[in-house]
């Protein structure tokens, strides 16, 4: 299942990550996920939650700063469970999704998968 919660991204880019508008949008998405994920898991879905990028407090989302590059990645239903203790590259997400789907990453995807 792929769910793209565009509302957080759009609101964050317009108002920044320190705004009440962004906090409200994130709360709405969090609440919706909290209500939906248990049912999806019961149906056998493995749920991945992540983002394509972060952004600064003024909404900028290009560059190399940590607030732009560091994002969360949740793998709800991973067979081993638990919380990873190491940071991993954002570039590992695409090959990980492909591996979960049983597909082979392209040669340009050199980051190891998270599975």
Residue pairs with C-beta under 8 A, 6 or more apart in sequence:
1 40
1 45
1 47
3 49
5 29
7 25
7 28
7 29
8 22
8 25
8 26
8 29
8 51
9 51
9 52
11 19
11 21
11 22
11 24
11 25
12 19
12 22
12 25
12 55
12 59
13 55
13 59
13 61
14 21
14 59
15 21
15 22
15 59
16 22
16 55
16 56
16 57
16 58
16 59
17 54
17 55
17 56
17 57
17 59
17 67
18 57
33 49
37 47
37 76
40 47
41 47
41 76
41 77
45 77
46 75
46 76
46 77
46 78
46 100
47 74
47 75
47 76
47 77
48 73
48 74
48 75
48 76
48 96
48 97
48 100
49 72
49 73
49 74
49 76
50 71
50 72
50 73
50 74
50 93
51 71
51 72
52 71
53 61
53 68
53 69
53 71
54 61
54 67
54 68
54 69
54 70
54 71
55 61
55 67
55 68
56 65
56 67
56 68
57 67
60 68
61 68
62 68
69 90
70 87
71 90
73 88
73 93
73 114
75 96
75 114
75 115
78 115
84 114
88 111
88 114
89 111
91 109
91 110
91 111
92 111
92 112
92 113
92 114
93 114
94 105
94 109
95 105
95 109
95 111
95 112
95 113
96 113
96 114
96 115
98 104
98 105
98 109
98 113
99 105
99 113
99 115
100 115
105 113
